[in-house]
Amino acid sequence: MTGKDWQASEELLGLFQSLGRASLLVDLQDSHSGNMSVKWKDRSGREKIVITATGSQKGDLEPSQICFLSLDETDYGHYKASSETDVHARILALPGVRASFHAHTKELVTATFDDADKPGAPAAFVPIDPLGWHVLGGEVPVDWLAVPSGSFEVIETVPRRLASHPATVVQTHGTFARGRTLPEAFYVLNIANTSGYIARLLETIGVDLGRLRTAIRADPAAHFAYPPSPYETEGDDVCDFPDEEEILKEFRKTGNRVFESRLSPFHAGSISARGVDDLLYAGKGAMPRDVGGPLRRLPIAAAAGDPEELRRHKLIYAETDFQTVMHCYQPEAEALAHYRYPGEAEPADRVVPIDAEGGFLYLVIPVLPPKVDDAEFLAKLHQYKVVIVRGGGVWAVGAQSLSEVLHHPSSVREICLYRIGAIQRGLDLRKMEPKKAQKW
């Protein structure tokens, strides 16, 4: 192999580095765990496997830690590829798959623990959140393996699972995800781990997970607002307003903050700003620094065939004077949307702040049903500026800037975290909530 073949292209290296940093930022990895791989063609047109080196720091990858391996012959180099290379090679051999991502996904791994006798056959993990349900196909397989890392069992089991599922869990070890591109595999991995986090939050606040999963499986459409649009693998570098430097900077800064603050999983949710006859739109709202996503200028008038996500942005602009809109799939809000006060038969229709800052900003935050009609959705947004849709995320509006609209879901996350913490401690939320909120 020539020296050129050992050298990553600048674009490929940048992608590995940026997604490695992003995985560390949202705690999908420890400093050295996990691995990433893609199919890649060298300058002569030969297809290679490109994979991170064993023991490399995914948040600080160096060019020498990206390994190039032949698809069909043993390859000896001046480095050692990941111990999971064989399983990645099998995954990349699946039809239509050109990328795979493995991470320890602490939330999902913890959510799939059991204390049953081994060997055993763990139950599949069933998401109860809208992204997890739709993107992961209703379940994530879970396998107990005697040797959960680098073994023949892993090489045989993981690709077989990924042939029919976008993600799969090796119990106690981590999650493997596949995609047409590395960002798509990372998107799946983020959503899988977030689904595990939401399930654990629901257990923390006393929601009967088994009962909820049974109800969702019986009638998914009744529990979720609408499916997210299919993940687009092209166009992440598209920007329709490159010369509008100030607003471009604000979009990129806001998308990065949505991701780093964990207001949405990677490339989930959306952000927009009103123009005169158009709107500026980020359809992959959670955008890590150096990864980005498409930034489009679109007609503000509703059009036949608009995806539901975009339709709601346009609806808000058509019926109100708001200047900015944000939609986030926020884990803490999704969990609290299912909370029932002790003795109550139905989930609460509001989230009441118990912290000083939250109480200063909001008397209550409405929780709307999954199939809320447009009129009620708009009325509550107009009155409260932010709403939680059970099975549909957090929607927020601003009168001026992207910074203003970002403040709402960011505050909602903190409000929810305080409430979840109080429930975890066994405190009585009713006693902690302002009395005036009870009259809402």
Summary of the structure (lengths in Angstrom):
residues: 440
radius of gyration: 22.5
end to end distance: 70.9
largest distance: 74.2
contacts: 1507
relative contact order: 0.10
helix: 40%
strand: 17%
